[in-house]
Amino acid sequence: MFAEQRSVLRGFFVRRGAHDEAEDLVQETYLRLLRAHRTQGEAIANPEAYLYTVALNLAREQAARRKQAPLPLDELEHVATLLAAGEAVEDAAERAQRQRRLQELLATLPEHTRAVLVMQYRDGLSYKQIAARLGVSTHMVKKHVVRGLSACRRALAGNAEAWQ
């Protein structure tokens, strides 16, 4: 069945935009079919139909991954600069991964807390400048910073092995 369906499956994935990944997706389709057969312990009633169901699911997963926002141009330029400077690719990749995790963490914070942290650490503004922009007291700015950093530390402590 693999030999018969391979080129048809490859075309199926290519038509759905997975040009470079088509061969890998064909392999993954068969791998999932074999795993299902092994875990069910019985023959799959209609292997060809099951095969195309798996292929359709893989195509949907691939399409969802492609829809994720691409790296902004400034991040790509930053990585290119690091590579030109001789920095190891792994270091740049780890830094980019940590940055994505931090952005995800910041997205979970309350809006004002997130804004205060961004203005302080990204924009380099003082408590007084942040307070003026937000129309709050400097004491409130400090509370947001403490609250935000505390949430970040808790999240990092809970995922310490993932951040290393």
Buried (B, 14 or more C-beta within 10 A) or exposed (E): EEEEBBEEBBEBBBEBEBEEBBBEBBEBBBEBBEEBBEEEEEEEEEBEEBBBBBBEEBBEEBEEEEEEEEEEEEEEEBBEEBEEEEEEEEEBEEBBEBEEBBEEBBEEBEEBBBBBBBBBEEEEBEBEBBBEBBEBEBEBBBBBBEBBBEBBEEBBEEEEEEBE
